[in-house]
Amino acid sequence: MRYRLPAPVRSLVNELTKLPSIGPRSAERLAYYLMKSPKEEALNLAATIREAKEKISSCVLCGGLADSEKCYICSSDSRDKKTLCIVENPQDIAAIEESGYMGIYHVLMGSLSPLDGVTPDDLRISELVERIKTEQFDEIILALDPNVEGEATAIYLKDILKSFNLKITQLAYGIPMGGNLEYADGMTLSKALEGRRVY
Amino acid sequence: MRYRLPAPVRSLVNELTKLPSIGPRSAERLAYYLMKSPKEEALNLAATIREAKEKISSCVLCGGLADSEKCYICSSDSRDKKTLCIVENPQDIAAIEESGYMGIYHVLMGSLSPLDGVTPDDLRISELVERIKTEQFDEIILALDPNVEGEATAIYLKDILKSFNLKITQLAYGIPMGGNLEYADGMTLSKALEGRRVY
């Protein structure tokens, strides 16, 4: 006989299962944990979710996470406002910041994926065109994911951006640093060969 | 340069990291997901956590999850009230229910672990003794985890329960069903041999 969780716990498991990479078993474990944990801890979690969701919006310029109209990168005076790096998602900004990049960003909020019903109208492309017209960039760096959707998006963007007199670049594909050559896949090695440089 | 998440998102990541098996990276991914998801979905999650935490308590008899004074198993008329199965945690009840067991339960809320500071006073042992005095069981089944803490707890309980005139049993240890003998560890095989039965 299947054990019947009390209804409020069942609802909690249902909501937790909607989170990425949380399956039904993990959701149950998390729910049991929350039921056992001190009341304050569980209520704090609920409060921080609500608060973050209510206080955080998209930066009106780049589309990254912001707790005021503009994010701290777009508001900063020490960034190079002539270089724009186009990424798919807000979390990509965090990754590129680790590289020491000092330009600014534009988040598309996804990549073109006709099979999932994501068309150019669903991405922040008109906002991008608007920014290019008003902000006068020297260089646009395409930093999209190295997969089919990312490449389709890059091709689409190149087509749109060619009418502006702009340097358009793309992140280099190749062997990741610190990795082991023998574990690199054929596609990566082929890109690494294609992009080889005089030493 | 390390990317500075807006403060409300940082708090959310902190709270999420407290959950079991959610590391800093998973917590960040969940936080980004919640920031991107429809407002309703994130607020629903917050509301179900709060609601479950406020509506769910421990069953006054067995200690399992309940949304009223007694859980549905303790309230049921179709259970065998003479057989008591002792488990460590509420989630163990769900596992044992799958077996078709029709007796009732007593949750200890953990196992003895002097290194973690868990002593008999931290477990629901006095409640157990009280139940044994009033409810008149025929058999007590020890269903504790097959590890050092579970075995220490079983030994401690046997010692306490011996003064009552009761049949005390323990779950069988052995090869799990559907498994492959060659993958069973030495300890399990030794228990399986120890508990071998005439065929």
Interface residues (C-beta under 8 A of the other chain):
Chain A: M1 R2 Y3 R4 L5 P6 A7 P8 V9 S11 L12 N14 E15 L16 K18 L19 P20 S21 S26 E28 R29 L30 A31 Y32 Y33 L34 M35 K36 K39 E41 A42 L43 N44 L45 A46 A47 T48 I49 R50 E51 A52 K53 K55 I56 L65 A66 D67 C71 Y72 N89 P90 Q91 I93 A94 E97 E98 G100 M109
Chain B: M1 R2 Y3 R4 L5 P6 A7 P8 V9 S11 L12 N14 E15 L16 K18 L19 P20 S21 S26 E28 R29 L30 A31 Y32 Y33 L34 M35 K36 K39 E41 A42 L43 N44 L45 A46 A47 T48 I49 R50 E51 A52 K53 K55 I56 L65 A66 D67 C71 Y72 N89 P90 Q91 I93 A94 E97 E98 G100 M109
